[in-house]
Amino acid sequence: MNGIHMKKKSQTDWKHLDTIEDDKIDFSDIPRLGSDFWKKATLRMPEKKDSVTIRLDHDVLSWFKKMGKGYQTRINAILRSYREVHSH
């Protein structure tokens, strides 16, 4: 897959996608991006993440986990928002 090493196995059925001709792909739910979009587009690399151990109340962590995949990303976003509000 383009030489990109992924930590998690993709759930995409790549073999099936390889069998579909481009003109048979349904793009109806994706808006066309015009040249103005690409003129203004900038590459944003993800920020480096630090791995930490943190103690959270069981009910708090359970609540986030119930929201499904990406709960750690949501916790990070909430902490970032809190930091931005309190960084005057």
N, C-alpha and C positions, 0 to 999 in steps of 0.2 A: 504494500500500500504506500507507494511513493516514498519508501525509505523512512517513514515516520514510525518510531517505536511508541506503541501505546501501552500504558500500564494495564488497562482493562481490555478484555476481548470485545471486539465490536459485535453488536447484535444485528448489524446490517447483513442481509443476505446478498453478499457481493456477487456470488455466482448467478443468482437470479437477475440482479441488475445488469450484469454483463450481457445477458441475453436480450435485453430490451433495447430496441433501436431508439436513437435520440428523438426522432419525430413522433414516437409513441408515448413519450413522457408527458404527463399532465402537469402543466405549469400554471393552471388556472388560478391557484390560490397564492401565487407568488407574483408580486408586482414587478414589472420590467424596470430595470435600473438604467436610467438615461445617462448621457455623458456628463451632465451636471453633478450627478452623484459621484462619479469616479473622479471628477476634478477636485471635489471637496474631501474625498475619502483619505483617511490617514491610517497607517498601520499602527495598531495598538498591541504591543506584546503584553502577555499576562505578567502581572507582578510576581516576583519570587514569593513563595509561601514558606513560612517556617513551621516545622512540625513541633508541637508543644503538647505537654500533658496538662490538662486543666480539670479541676474537680467541679462538677456541676451537680446541682440537686437532681435526684433521680427523676422527679416529675417533670422538671424543665427539659432534660435531655429526651425523655420519652415523648414529650409533646413535639419536639422538633423532629424526632425520628418518625413519628406518625405521619408527618407531612410527606414522607417518602424520600427518594433519592435526592441528594443535594443538600441534606440538612446542615452539613458543615459549612457549605457555601452560604446558606441563609444566616447561620449564626455569625459568620464573618461579616456579612453585609449589615446586619443589625449593629454589630460592634463598630463597624466603620461609620455608620450613620450617627451613632452616639458620639464617637470621637469628633466628627465634623461639627456637630451641634455644640460641643463643649470645648472647642479649640479656638476660642476668641482671643 
